[in-house]
Structure formats: structure tokens, C-alpha cells
């Protein structure tokens, strides 16, 4: 199965390969290798020896640590091969195997953990203590691999040490080098193939041309004798190690300057911490100069700002709390972010933050504050109901924005942790609009015709393609938070709205996917049901059976002998497969998948279980009932169903809605998606017994 920056490939029934090529940790990069995704897939390979091919610039040390521990727990041997580089956090993953092999020209780098931080002196001291704790854990991992003492490893990390293949082998960080013996350490810089962000540091600096000595010209040769050719000048020696050292030193200086610039920015504008964190990693990975970095920081800090004008000042609420109005972008964003998080703290969703000044404030107090910050005179409102209505409807009030921000964050968090199963067995795609699209399936040429001596070449017709129509639609609702709920400070109900909406959105896709599968719809290409005898993917009537070794093997055979639409070539679908079944049938599925011998109790000869390990995953769900079960191929290779999203947006969209008949704040929520059948060759249905 593939995912951003990593690939898992089965190599027979007892081995698999993991190719991990990319940054580590979703908090650092938009697309990366995350422990959340990778570790769950590793659990399905527990009966396979694993070879890990590694080429990563590092990233999140905690994601790397989680991946390290998952590989350490693997029941069968794990071999790690560094194809390019394993630096920073990725070097921890390199330590996880029973063996580590360095490729020719590959690099390993160890350094101390880093983190952006801003706050009070006490908070910064706590951050430093946390980094020391993380550093000690990293040292323990390197020590377990090398046997070196903590002082030696700490010195490597303090110096941000780069190891060539030979050097890693010498220090017992690695166990072998692929191919021929690696070049000596003094030649390592010649093969120092760093990515483009470092390449400009390896250029030899221009040196002033030496002034030639004033020596008399050579005497003219006697008549008839040619002048001797001057001896060729010996090329100046190139100190490759010095060039490599210069590159590393320059890169340390660049990244240090960038981190220092962002540290000041965090202190100046803590409300932009999330955006600045992402920009910092982009600056480091993208090779930006310090001048370019500073310009982009200023651009980020200026987003949405307006020039300061007259009339700015401070107002006092009746409660005596100072609040600014006619705000700069910084104070406005800071208020909305802080007040939103305070609501989540009070509702028990977010962790308590003693530094959050808005924690004690009720919803009505926040509504009042938003009006004051907008420069509104509170004396014009006779009661709380009128004041809350004004906070909702006044064009300058941030109260609706504050509520929407809180709702969105709660909704997205709940949506992302929803335990839905459709992603395991459906492909995911994207379309640009709501028009119908075609998913083509090509046929193939038959075998080449024999050509005798002097024979005529025969024309081969190009096979026709078949197509399935796919499209998306929209599912949506509205919800309302009334003025009464705001005055009653019903935070629990408000937060539950967000969580319930998220669950409803996730459940909609889950329910639609299983409903389409069970409905057995007809395909556009041949007007035949998805599961049908004509498609060779249905066991019904007398051939239907419970989940046993024999029935599962028959399903596997049916999938593996499927041909393309022209009927000329076998498709070549490979194991492992996915099992979909009702909850009551999952025990039988696990028995078939894990038993060493045929689990049929009537068989007394202990015949080998020929279907052991056939399932990559067993998906038992209450959305399936009765006795029918399904065997599906990997959806990344041979999808049966595909879930399409508008422009690839897989999370619900919310926006505030203007209400004319209800006093309160209303929101629309919608999700643009569609579930479609795209092919039948990778699926088999057994009606069961």
C-alpha cells in the first residue's frame, strides 16, 4: 500500500519491503511519513521479515521514536539499508534494525534535538529541560546500537556529526556497506552528495589570481632550432574534506540564523505560531538565504493587517477588564485564538492553560467584549438578550468569528480521529467539479501472429477501452446556537455540536460506501451487476460457503485468474487481500488467517493451512449483516470502489449563515464527495453460510 513518501511491498508470504523516502512527522511537512499512518500498517506485517530502505532528511523526533519502537517490536528480523541519507530524526529509525547497511555514498548525521519556543523565562527553561530529556533518550538509542559511552555520543550530537559509510561502520553505527568497501574517510567529501539546498556551499570560492613573478624572458633558440614547449602546470590540489567541512559549517550558520530570526518572530507575534512553525521548516528545507527568510517572515506577519488610523485607544467593560478596539491584526488574531482556546478549555476538550486570560469569561462576557472592541456603546442595550443579539449581528463584532473558529477546530479534531474503515478498502480520488467523469479500463492485444518466410504482416486492431461513470454530490445541514444557549453558557452543548457534525460527516461516507457495495449495482460498461457469475467473482447457491480455508482459497483463485477486458491477458493481482465481513464472522476470518494448520476440525491430518496470512486486514463492520463476505485486492492497485472529493478536500466545510427567522448563530456544514464503482476484477463475494 502506498502513502505519501513511503511504500510497503510484499515479497512472498514471509517477507516485505518498506521504502521510507521522505521527511518524518506531519507537524513539520504537509506530506510526510507519520507514525500514525506507518505504525498501523507495520502491525499487519507481523509475520514477515522486513527490509527497510531509508532516505530521509529527518523531521519530528517523536514520530521517528514511535517508528523506531514499532520496528523494534517487530516479531521477525528487520534489516535497514540507508540508500541516500538518514539524518537528524531519521538516524533514530536507522538504529531500529537487527542490521544496518550503508549504501555507497550514503550519509548518517546525528545532532541535538531542536524546537521552536517562545514565552516567559520560566517557559523557556521548561522547554530547555524537555529538550535535555529528549536528548538523553536519543543517546540511549544510539548507545544501544554502538556500545559507545554517553559522553562520546553526546560529543557527536553537540558537533552535529556527519558520518560517511566508512565512518559509520568504524563507529559501529552501521554493520556493513553495500557493494565494494567504502572510500576512506579522507575521500568521503568527494562522494558527499548532499541535496540541492547544500550544493552551493560546495563550490570552490573564487580566489584572486596570483601576480606572476617578473622573470627575464628565455633566450631565443639558435637559428633553425624550435623553442621547447613550456612544461604543463600541475593542477592545484583539491582539498575535498575541507570543502565538505566548509559546506557543513555554512549550513549550520544558515539554519542557526534562520532559527534565531523565527525565535524573535514567535516572541513578537505568538498568535502566528502555527504558521511561523511551518514557514521555518520550509525555509530550512528549501535552502532560503537569511535575507529571503526575513522578507518572508515580514510578509507573513503583515497578512491581513491594515494601517493604524486615528481613534485607536482603550475602552473599559463594566467588569473592569481593559480591551482594545480598532485593532491591529496581531491583537485581533491573538484575542480570537485565545478566547477560542479558553472555550475549549472550559468545555474540557483542550488542556488547561493557566496563562490563558480568557478562561474565566462566560459566553456573554466574550460577546460583551467583542462589542467593546468594536467600539460599540453597551449602554444602548437594555438587557443581556439584546446585547447578545447585537454581538451576533453587528458587522464589527468578532463574536461570530470566535464561535466559528471554535466550532471548526472541534469539528476537524473529531473528524480526523473518527474510526472509519472505508479508507482501508476504497481508493480515494479527486475531481474538479460535479460533472460525470469516466474511469477507463484498457484492454490488451492478443498474442503476436506467426510470420512465415515471405509472409504478410497482419494488422492488429487496437483494443477498445471500457469505462465506468463516476461523479460526486453534496451532503449538507445547518445548525444553530441560540441566544438562550449563549446566555445559559451551554458550552457542553456547543462543543457537542461540533463533535456530532464531524461524526455525521465521517459516518456519511462510511455508510454510503458499504451501502453501494451491498447493493451490488450494475456497471456502465456491460450493464451487469458488480458481483456476477459473468464477472467470475461471485459464489452463490450451492457454491456459497462459510469462511473456511477451502472457500477463501477458492475466492483467492478466482481473483488471481481474472483477465483484462479484452480477455487476452491475466491481470496478475497479488496477495495479500482484504477481508470484509460482518462482525459475527470476524472470528472465523482470524482463524483462517492465523492458524498454522487447516482449522477444519473434521480434518485430523493437520494439513498445512494454505491461506495463512492471506489477509492484510480483516475489516469487520456492523454495516454488513447476514452471512455474505468479501475478498478485495489492495485498493491502491486494483480498486473496486472509489471515493471522490471535490478538489481533493476530504474534510467538512463550515461557514456562518445569515439567519432571519431565528435569534442565534447558524452554520452550514457540507461535504462534497461521491462513492462510485470503478471495476470488478479485484473483488470477490461469497454469499456465505
C-alpha positions in Angstrom: 0.0 0.0 0.0 1.3 3.4 -0.8 1.1 6.7 1.1 3.0 10.0 0.9 6.7 9.3 1.0 6.6 5.6 1.9 5.7 2.3 0.1 5.2 -1.2 1.5 5.6 -4.1 -0.9 5.1 -7.8 -0.1 7.9 -10.1 -1.2 6.2 -13.5 -0.9 4.4 -14.9 2.1 7.3 -14.4 4.6 9.0 -11.1 3.6 8.2 -7.5 2.9 9.9 -4.2 2.0 9.3 -0.8 3.4 10.7 2.1 1.3 10.8 5.2 3.5 11.8 8.1 1.3 10.8 11.5 2.8 10.5 13.8 5.9 9.2 12.5 9.2 6.2 13.9 11.1 3.1 15.7 9.9 3.6 18.7 12.1 6.7 19.6 10.1 5.6 19.0 6.5 2.3 18.9 4.6 3.2 15.5 3.1 5.5 13.2 5.1 5.9 9.9 6.8 3.9 9.9 10.0 3.9 7.3 12.8 0.1 7.5 12.9 -0.1 6.0 9.3 3.0 3.9 9.2 2.9 2.1 12.5 -0.7 0.9 11.9 0.4 -0.7 8.6 3.5 -2.3 10.2 1.2 -4.2 12.6 -0.2 -6.0 9.6 3.2 -7.3 8.7 4.0 -9.1 12.0 4.6 -12.4 10.2 7.0 -11.1 7.7 10.7 -10.4 7.8 11.2 -6.7 6.9 13.7 -4.8 4.9 13.6 -1.0 5.3 15.2 1.2 2.6 15.8 4.6 4.2 16.4 8.0 2.6 15.2 10.9 4.8 16.2 14.4 5.9 14.6 13.8 9.3 11.8 15.8 11.0 9.8 15.0 14.1 11.9 13.2 16.7 8.8 11.8 18.5 7.3 10.4 15.2 10.8 8.9 14.5 10.9 7.4 18.0 7.4 5.8 17.6 8.5 4.3 14.3 11.8 3.1 15.9 9.9 1.4 18.7 7.4 -0.2 16.3 10.3 -1.7 14.3 12.0 -2.9 17.5 8.8 -4.7 18.4 8.5 -6.4 15.0 8.4 -10.2 15.6 10.7 -11.1 12.7 14.1 -9.7 11.7 14.3 -6.1 10.5 17.1 -5.1 8.1 17.7 -1.4 7.4 19.6 -0.1 4.3 20.4 3.6 4.0 20.1 4.4 0.3 20.9 8.1 0.5 20.9 9.8 3.8 19.4 9.2 7.3 20.0 12.5 9.1 18.5 14.1 12.2 15.4 12.3 13.4 15.7 9.7 10.6 19.0 8.4 12.1 16.9 7.1 15.0 14.9 4.9 12.6 18.2 3.7 11.2 19.1 2.3 14.6 16.0 0.1 14.8 17.0 -3.0 12.8 19.0 -6.0 13.7 21.4 -4.9 10.9 22.2 -1.5 9.3 23.8 -1.4 5.9 25.1 1.9 4.4 24.9 2.4 0.7 27.8 3.7 -1.3 28.0 7.5 -0.8 25.3 7.4 1.8 25.4 9.6 4.9 24.3 9.4 8.6 24.0 12.6 10.7 23.4 13.0 14.5 22.7 16.2 16.2 20.8 17.6 19.3 17.0 17.9 19.2 15.6 21.4 18.4 12.2 23.0 18.9 10.7 26.5 18.3 9.8 28.1 21.6 8.5 31.5 22.8 7.3 32.7 26.2 8.4 33.7 29.6 11.8 32.8 31.0 10.3 30.1 33.1 8.6 28.6 30.0 11.8 28.7 28.1 13.6 26.9 30.9 11.0 24.2 30.8 11.5 23.9 27.1 15.2 23.5 27.6 14.7 20.8 30.2 12.4 19.0 27.8 15.0 19.1 25.1 17.6 17.7 27.5 15.2 14.8 28.3 14.6 14.1 24.6 18.4 14.2 24.0 19.1 11.7 26.8 16.6 9.3 25.2 18.2 9.7 21.8 21.7 9.0 23.3 20.3 5.8 24.9 19.1 4.6 21.4 22.5 5.3 19.8 24.3 3.7 22.7 22.2 0.5 22.4 23.3 0.2 18.7 27.0 1.2 19.1 28.0 0.3 22.6 29.7 3.7 22.8 29.5 5.7 26.1 27.1 8.6 26.6 29.9 11.2 26.5 31.1 10.1 23.1 27.6 10.1 21.6 26.9 13.5 23.3 30.0 14.9 21.6 28.8 13.6 18.2 25.4 15.3 18.7 26.9 18.6 20.0 29.1 18.8 16.9 26.3 17.8 14.5 28.4 15.0 13.1 28.1 13.7 9.6 29.3 10.1 9.1 30.2 8.6 5.7 29.5 4.9 5.2 33.1 4.1 6.3 33.0 6.3 9.3 29.6 4.9 10.4 31.0 1.4 10.1 34.0 2.3 12.1 31.9 3.8 14.9 29.6 0.7 14.9 26.6 2.9 13.9 26.4 0.6 10.8 27.2 -3.1 10.3 28.0 -3.3 6.6 28.4 -1.3 3.4 26.8 -2.4 0.1 29.0 -3.3 -2.8 32.7 -2.6 -2.5 34.3 -1.2 0.6 33.5 2.4 1.1 36.2 5.1 0.3 38.5 6.1 3.2 37.2 8.9 5.4 39.6 11.4 3.8 37.9 10.9 0.4 34.4 11.0 1.8 33.8 14.6 0.7 34.3 13.6 -2.9 31.2 11.5 -2.7 29.4 13.9 -0.4 26.1 14.0 -2.4 24.0 16.4 -0.4 20.7 17.7 -1.7 20.4 20.9 -3.7 19.9 23.1 -0.6 23.6 22.5 0.3 25.0 22.3 -3.2 26.0 26.0 -3.4 28.3 25.6 -0.4 30.4 23.0 -2.2 31.5 25.5 -4.9 35.2 26.4 -4.5 35.3 30.1 -3.6 36.9 32.4 -6.2 40.5 33.4 -5.2 42.4 36.4 -6.5 44.8 35.5 -9.3 48.4 35.4 -8.2 50.7 38.1 -9.5 53.4 36.4 -11.8 57.0 36.9 -10.8 59.0 39.2 -13.1 61.5 36.9 -14.6 63.6 37.6 -17.7 62.3 36.0 -20.9 64.1 32.9 -22.0 66.9 33.3 -24.5 66.0 32.9 -28.1 66.9 29.5 -29.5 69.7 29.2 -32.1 68.6 29.7 -35.7 66.8 26.6 -37.1 66.0 25.2 -33.6 62.4 25.2 -32.4 61.7 26.7 -29.0 60.8 24.0 -26.4 57.2 23.8 -25.2 56.6 25.1 -21.7 56.0 22.3 -19.1 52.3 22.0 -18.2 51.4 23.4 -14.9 50.4 20.9 -12.2 46.8 21.3 -11.2 46.2 22.8 -7.8 45.3 20.1 -5.3 41.6 20.0 -4.2 41.0 19.5 -0.6 37.6 17.7 -0.7 37.4 17.3 3.0 37.9 21.0 3.6 35.2 21.8 1.0 32.8 19.4 2.8 33.6 20.9 6.2 33.0 24.4 4.7 29.6 23.3 3.4 28.5 21.8 6.8 29.7 24.9 8.7 28.0 27.3 6.2 24.7 25.2 6.5 24.9 25.3 10.3 25.3 29.1 10.2 22.4 29.4 7.8 20.0 27.2 9.8 21.1 28.9 13.1 20.4 32.4 11.7 17.0 31.2 10.4 16.0 29.7 13.8 17.1 32.9 15.5 15.0 35.0 13.2 12.0 32.9 13.8 12.5 32.9 17.6 12.2 36.7 17.5 9.1 36.4 15.3 7.4 34.0 17.7 8.0 36.4 20.6 6.6 39.3 18.7 3.5 37.5 17.3 2.7 34.4 19.3 -0.7 34.2 17.7 1.0 33.2 14.4 3.0 30.3 16.0 1.5 27.6 13.8 2.0 29.4 10.5 5.5 30.5 11.5 6.5 26.9 12.5 5.5 25.7 9.0 7.3 28.6 7.4 10.5 27.9 9.4 10.7 24.3 8.3 10.0 25.5 4.7 12.9 28.0 4.9 15.4 25.4 6.2 14.3 22.6 3.8 14.1 25.0 0.9 17.6 26.5 1.2 16.4 30.1 1.7 19.0 32.7 2.5 18.6 34.6 5.7 17.6 37.7 3.8 14.9 35.9 1.9 13.7 34.3 5.1 13.4 37.7 6.8 11.4 39.1 3.9 9.0 36.1 4.0 8.6 36.5 7.8 7.6 40.1 7.4 5.2 39.2 4.6 3.6 36.5 6.9 3.3 38.9 9.8 1.7 41.5 7.6 -1.0 39.3 6.2 -4.4 40.9 6.8 -3.0 43.9 8.5 -4.3 47.4 7.9 -2.5 50.7 8.6 -3.2 52.2 12.0 -5.6 55.1 12.0 -6.9 57.7 14.3 -9.3 56.9 17.1 -7.4 53.9 18.4 -7.5 53.6 22.1 -8.7 51.6 25.1 -12.2 51.0 26.5 -13.2 49.5 29.8 -16.0 47.0 30.1 -18.4 47.2 33.0 -16.5 44.3 34.6 -13.3 46.5 34.6 -11.3 44.5 32.0 -9.3 46.5 29.5 -9.9 45.7 25.8 -8.6 47.3 22.7 -10.7 48.2 19.8 -9.8 49.3 16.2 -7.3 46.5 16.5 -4.1 45.7 14.7 -4.1 42.3 13.1 -1.9 40.9 15.9 -4.1 41.8 18.8 -7.3 40.7 17.0 -5.9 37.3 16.0 -4.5 36.9 19.5 -7.8 37.6 21.0 -9.8 35.2 18.8 -7.2 32.4 19.2 -7.0 32.9 23.0 -10.7 33.2 23.6 -11.5 30.2 21.3 -9.0 28.1 23.2 -10.5 29.3 26.5 -13.9 28.0 25.4 -12.4 24.6 24.6 -10.6 24.5 28.0 -13.8 25.3 29.8 -15.6 22.5 27.9 -13.0 20.0 28.8 -11.8 19.5 25.3 -8.4 21.3 25.4 -5.7 21.1 28.1 -5.8 23.7 30.8 -3.5 26.7 30.2 -3.1 28.9 33.3 -1.7 31.6 31.1 -4.9 32.0 29.1 -6.5 35.2 30.4 -10.0 34.4 28.9 -10.6 31.2 30.9 -13.0 32.7 33.5 -15.1 34.5 30.9 -18.6 33.2 30.1 -20.0 33.4 26.6 -22.0 36.5 27.5 -18.8 38.2 28.7 -17.0 37.3 25.5 -19.9 38.7 23.5 -19.8 41.9 25.5 -16.0 42.1 25.0 -16.4 41.8 21.2 -18.8 44.7 21.1 -16.5 46.9 23.2 -13.5 46.0 21.0 -15.7 47.1 18.0 -16.2 50.5 19.7 -19.9 49.9 20.5 -21.6 51.7 23.4 -23.1 49.0 25.7 -25.5 51.4 27.3 -27.9 51.2 24.4 -28.9 47.6 25.2 -31.5 47.2 27.9 -30.7 43.5 28.7 -28.4 40.5 28.0 -30.7 39.2 25.2 -30.4 42.5 23.3 -26.6 42.7 23.9 -26.0 39.1 22.7 -28.2 39.7 19.6 -26.0 42.8 18.9 -22.8 40.8 19.3 -24.1 38.3 16.8 -25.4 40.8 14.2 -23.1 43.8 14.5 -20.8 44.0 11.4 -17.7 44.9 13.5 -18.2 42.2 16.2 -15.8 39.3 16.2 -18.1 37.1 18.3 -19.4 35.1 15.3 -15.9 34.6 14.1 -14.8 33.4 17.6 -17.6 30.9 17.7 -16.9 29.7 14.2 -13.2 29.3 14.9 -14.0 27.2 18.0 -16.6 25.1 16.2 -14.2 24.4 13.2 -11.4 23.3 15.4 -13.5 21.0 17.4 -15.2 19.6 14.3 -11.9 18.9 12.5 -10.3 17.2 15.5 -13.3 14.9 15.9 -13.4 14.2 12.1 -9.7 13.2 11.9 -10.0 10.7 14.8 -13.2 9.0 13.5 -12.7 5.3 13.4 -14.0 4.7 9.9 -12.9 1.7 7.8 -13.7 2.8 4.2 -10.2 4.2 3.7 -8.8 0.7 4.0 -10.7 -0.8 1.1 -11.7 2.1 -1.1 -9.5 4.2 -3.4 -9.5 8.0 -2.9 -9.7 10.4 -5.9 -10.3 14.0 -6.7 -12.4 15.8 -9.4 -12.7 19.5 -10.2 -16.5 19.8 -10.5 -19.8 18.0 -10.3 -19.8 16.7 -13.9 -19.7 13.0 -14.7 -16.3 11.6 -15.4 -15.1 8.4 -17.0 -12.8 5.9 -15.4 -11.2 4.0 -18.3 -10.1 0.4 -18.3 -7.9 -0.6 -21.3 -8.0 -4.0 -23.0 -4.9 -5.6 -24.4 -3.5 -7.1 -27.7 -3.7 -10.8 -28.2 -0.5 -12.8 -28.9 1.5 -11.9 -31.9 0.7 -13.8 -35.1 3.2 -16.2 -36.7 5.0 -14.8 -39.7 6.3 -17.3 -42.2 9.0 -16.8 -44.8 7.8 -14.1 -47.2 4.6 -13.9 -45.2 2.4 -10.8 -45.0 2.2 -8.7 -41.8 -1.3 -8.7 -40.4 -2.9 -5.6 -38.9 -3.6 -5.8 -35.1 -6.7 -3.9 -34.0 -6.2 -1.5 -31.1 -8.4 -2.9 -28.2 -11.3 -0.8 -27.1 -11.4 0.7 -23.6 -14.3 0.3 -21.3 -15.4 3.0 -18.9 -17.3 3.5 -15.7 -19.1 6.8 -14.9 -18.1 8.5 -11.6 -19.3 11.7 -10.1 -19.8 13.5 -6.8 -22.6 15.2 -4.9 -23.1 17.3 -1.8 -24.4 16.4 1.6 -25.1 19.3 4.0 -27.0 20.6 7.0 -27.3 23.7 9.2 -27.1 24.0 12.9 -27.9 26.9 15.3 -26.6 28.2 18.6 -29.5 30.3 20.0 -29.2 33.4 22.1 -30.7 31.5 25.0 -27.9 28.9 24.8 -25.3 31.6 24.8 -26.8 33.3 27.9 -27.1 29.9 29.6 -23.3 29.4 28.8 -24.1 26.0 27.4 -20.6 25.2 26.3 -21.1 21.4 26.5 -23.9 21.6 24.0 -22.0 23.9 21.8 -18.9 21.6 21.7 -21.1 18.6 21.2 -22.5 20.2 18.1 -19.0 20.3 16.5 -18.3 16.7 17.5 -21.6 15.4 16.3 -21.3 17.2 13.0 -17.8 15.7 12.5 -19.1 12.2 13.2 -22.1 12.7 10.9 -19.8 13.7 8.1 -17.5 10.8 8.6 -20.4 8.4 9.0 -22.0 9.6 5.8 -19.1 8.3 3.7 -18.8 5.1 5.7 -22.5 4.3 5.3 -22.6 5.2 1.6 -19.5 3.0 0.8 -21.0 -0.1 2.4 -24.5 0.6 1.0 -23.1 0.8 -2.5 -21.1 -2.4 -2.0 -24.1 -4.4 -0.7 -26.5 -3.0 -3.3 -24.4 -4.8 -6.0 -25.0 -2.1 -8.7 -24.8 -2.7 -12.4 -21.6 -1.5 -14.2 -22.0 1.1 -17.0 -19.6 -0.9 -19.2 -21.6 -4.1 -19.5 -24.9 -3.5 -17.6 -24.0 -6.5 -15.4 -24.1 -6.5 -11.6 -20.7 -5.8 -9.9 -20.8 -9.3 -8.4 -22.0 -11.7 -11.0 -21.1 -15.2 -12.5 -20.3 -13.5 -15.8 -17.6 -11.5 -13.9 -16.2 -14.6 -12.3 -16.4 -13.0 -8.8 -19.5 -14.5 -7.1 -20.1 -17.7 -5.1 -23.8 -18.2 -4.7 -26.3 -21.0 -4.4 -24.6 -24.4 -3.9 -21.1 -22.8 -4.1 -21.7 -20.4 -1.2 -19.9 -21.3 2.0 -18.8 -20.0 5.3 -15.3 -18.5 5.8 -13.0 -21.6 5.7 -9.6 -22.4 4.3 -11.3 -24.0 1.3 -13.7 -21.2 0.5 -11.1 -18.5 1.0 -8.7 -20.3 -1.3 -11.4 -20.5 -4.0 -12.0 -16.8 -3.7 -8.3 -16.1 -4.0 -8.0 -18.3 -7.1 -11.0 -16.5 -8.7 -9.3 -13.1 -8.3 -5.9 -14.3 -9.4 -7.2 -15.7 -12.7 -9.1 -12.6 -13.7 -8.2 -11.3 -17.2 -8.3 -7.8 -18.7 -11.4 -6.5 -20.6 -10.1 -8.0 -23.9 -9.7 -11.4 -22.4 -6.2 -11.7 -23.7 -4.0 -11.3 -20.6 -4.1 -12.2 -16.9 -4.1 -9.1 -14.7 -1.7 -10.5 -12.2 -3.4 -9.5 -8.9 -1.2 -10.5 -6.0 -1.7 -11.1 -2.2 -2.3 -10.1 0.5 -6.0 -9.3 0.2 -8.6 -7.5 2.4 -11.4 -9.4 4.1 -14.7 -7.6 4.6 -17.3 -9.4 6.8 -20.0 -8.9 9.4 -18.8 -8.6 13.0 -20.1 -12.1 13.8 -17.8 -13.6 11.1 -14.6 -11.9 12.1 -13.6 -14.8 14.5 -13.7 -17.3 11.6 -11.7 -14.9 9.4 -9.0 -14.6 12.0 -8.8 -18.3 12.5 -8.4 -18.9 8.7 -5.7 -16.2 8.6 -3.7 -17.1 11.6 -3.9 -20.9 12.1 -0.8 -23.0 11.2 -2.9 -25.9 10.1 -6.3 -26.2 8.4 -8.8 -25.1 11.1 -11.4 -27.6 9.9 -12.0 -29.7 12.9 -13.1 -32.7 10.8 -9.6 -32.8 9.3 -7.4 -35.0 11.6 -4.3 -35.0 9.5 -3.0 -31.5 10.4 -2.9 -30.4 6.8 -1.0 -27.1 6.3 -3.2 -24.0 6.2 -2.6 -22.8 2.6 -4.4 -19.5 3.3 -2.4 -18.5 6.3 -1.5 -14.7 6.2 -3.7 -14.2 3.1 -5.4 -11.1 4.7 -3.6 -7.8 5.0 -6.5 -6.7 7.2 -9.8 -8.1 8.5 -12.5 -5.4 8.4 -15.5 -6.5 10.4 -18.2 -3.9 10.5 -21.9 -3.6 11.6 -22.6 -2.1 8.2 -22.5 -5.7 6.9 -25.1 -8.2 8.1 -26.1 -11.7 7.3 -23.6 -14.3 6.1 -22.0 -12.7 3.0 -18.3 -11.9 3.0 -16.0 -10.2 0.5 -12.3 -10.6 -0.5 -10.8 -7.5 -2.0 -7.4 -6.6 -3.6 -5.3 -3.7 -2.5 -7.3 -0.6 -3.5 -4.1 1.3 -4.4 -3.6 -1.3 -7.2 -7.0 -2.7 -8.2 -9.8 -0.6 -6.6 -13.4 -1.8 -6.6 -14.9 1.4 -5.1 -13.5 4.9 -5.3 -14.5 7.8 -3.0 -14.1 11.1 -4.9 -13.8 14.6 -3.3 -14.2 18.0 -4.8 -10.7 19.3 -5.4 -9.3 16.7 -3.1 -10.8 18.4 0.0 -11.5 15.5 2.4 -12.7 17.5 5.5 -16.1 19.1 6.0 -16.5 22.8 5.1 -18.4 25.1 7.5 -19.4 28.7 7.1 -21.6 31.1 9.0 -25.2 31.5 7.7 -27.3 34.6 8.0 -30.5 33.8 9.9 -33.7 35.8 9.5 -36.1 33.7 11.5 -34.1 32.5 14.5 -32.2 34.6 17.1 -28.8 33.0 17.2 -25.7 32.0 15.2 -26.2 29.4 12.4 -23.6 27.5 10.4 -23.8 25.5 7.2 -21.8 22.3 7.0 -21.2 20.5 3.8 -19.0 17.7 2.3 -18.7 17.3 -1.4 -18.0 13.7 -2.3 -19.2 10.7 -4.2 -18.8 6.9 -3.9 -18.5 5.0 -7.2 -17.9 1.5 -8.6 -14.8 1.5 -10.9 -14.0 -2.2 -11.6 -14.9 -5.7 -10.6 -11.7 -7.7 -11.1 -10.2 -7.0 -7.7 -13.3 -8.2 -5.7 -15.0 -11.5 -4.9 -18.2 -12.0 -3.0 -19.3 -15.2 -1.2 -22.9 -15.3 0.0 -21.7 -17.4 2.9 -23.5 -19.9 5.1 
